C-alpha cells in the first residue's frame, strides 16, 4: 500500500516547456491542520512533507503563510537534499476586482 502511494507521488505532468511537474502536491491551507491537532506547526508539516518526497508545494497569497513556506523550502535546500529546480512552489496571487 505504501509503495503504491509513493509511486503516485512520483507521477508527473509535462508542462509546455517540457519540464515534468509532480501531479500530487502538498497543500498548505488545510492539510496541516491535522498536524496542528497533534501539536505540530505548518513549518513542521512542510519539513515532513519535503523529507517524505513531496516536491510540489501549493500555497496562496490569501493563506498568509508564504513566509513559512519560503522558510521551510530554504531549510530543505540548505540541507542539500534537493536543488531549487527540483521543487515546484505553486501559488495564487491576489486579484483585483
N, C-alpha and C positions, 0 to 999 in steps of 0.2 A: 504494500500500500504506500509506504513512504517513498519507495523508488519511483512509483508512478507519479506522485506529487512532485518530486524533484524533476522528473522528465518534463512535466507540464511547465515548470518554471524555466526550463531551457528552451521552450518553443518560442519562435521569433516570427516577426513580420518584416518583410523587406520594405524599407522606405524608398521614396522616389530616387534618392541618391545612391541606392544600393546598400546602405547601412542596414544591418539587421537589429531590430529592437525587440526585446522580450515582450511577449504579449501579456504576461502576468506582472503586475506592478504592486508595490506596497503602498496602499492609500494612507495618507496621514490625517485624514479628517476623523473618521470614526473607528478605524481598525485598532488604534492604540488604546481606546477606552477599556478594552478587555484587560490590558496590562495595568492600567491605572487602578483598576479594582483590586489588583494584586500588589499594589504599592510601587508600581513601575511608572516611569515617565515616558513621554514621547521620545525623548532622547534615548532612553533605554531601548524602546521598541525599535527605533531606527538602527541602533547598534546591532541588535539581534537580527533584524531583517537583512542588513548588509552582510553580517557574518554567516548567515544561513544561505546566502546565494542570491538574494534579490539584487537586481541591477537596474531596475526601473522603479523610481520613486515618484509618486503622484502627490502634488501639493497644489495650493492655490493662494492667491493674494488674500481672499476673504477668510481663509482659515487662520490667518495671522500667526503662522508657525514657520514661515520660510526661513527665519533666522535659526531656528532649532534644526531644521533640515540641513541648512548650509553648514552648521557646526558639526553635525553628525557625519555628513559627507566628507568634510575636511579631515576629521579624525580618522575616518576609514582610509582616505587617500594617503594620509601621513603614515599609516601603518604599513604601507607598501603592498597591501593585499589586492589592490586593483589600480588601474590607471584611470584618469578622468574620462578618457574616450570609451571606457568600458561601461560607464554609468549613463543612464537616461533620467534626467530630472525634469519631469513634465509638470508644468504649471499653467494656470489660467490667470490672466490678468483682469484687473477691474475694468469694466466697460462704462462708458458714459452714455447717458440717455439723450 
